[in-house]
């Protein structure tokens, strides 16, 4: 589809750099905390499935590891 530009394509549109920085900062935070959650989930699942800890102990471990990870990554 054809895009309608108000000026020449070479000059490009004006950029909102503050909004770009906010978006990038959000992306980095989501990637950091999302990775932490996946890692703690895998640890808790391993504790729940491969030991005699059980579901509730693994859930408690998941919560504790997420809280510790949140404070360590801040």
Residue, then its C-alpha position, 0 to 999 in steps of 0.5 A: x500500500x502506498x503511504x502518504x508522507x507530508x515531505x520527502x522520504x529521505x528526510x523522514x518523519x520527526x521522531x519522538x525520542x522520549x517515547x522511544x526511550x520509554x518503550x525501550x526501557x519497558x522492553x528491557x524491564x519486561x525481558x529482564x523480569x520475564x526471563x527471571x520468572x521463567x528461570x524461577x518457574x523451571x527451578x520450582x517445577x524441578x523441585x516439585x516434580x523431581x523431589x518429594x517437595x510437592x506442589x505447595x512447597x514448589x509454589x512457595x519456592x516459586x514465590x520466594x525466588x521471584x521476590x528475591x529475584x525482583x529485589x536483586x534485579x531492581 
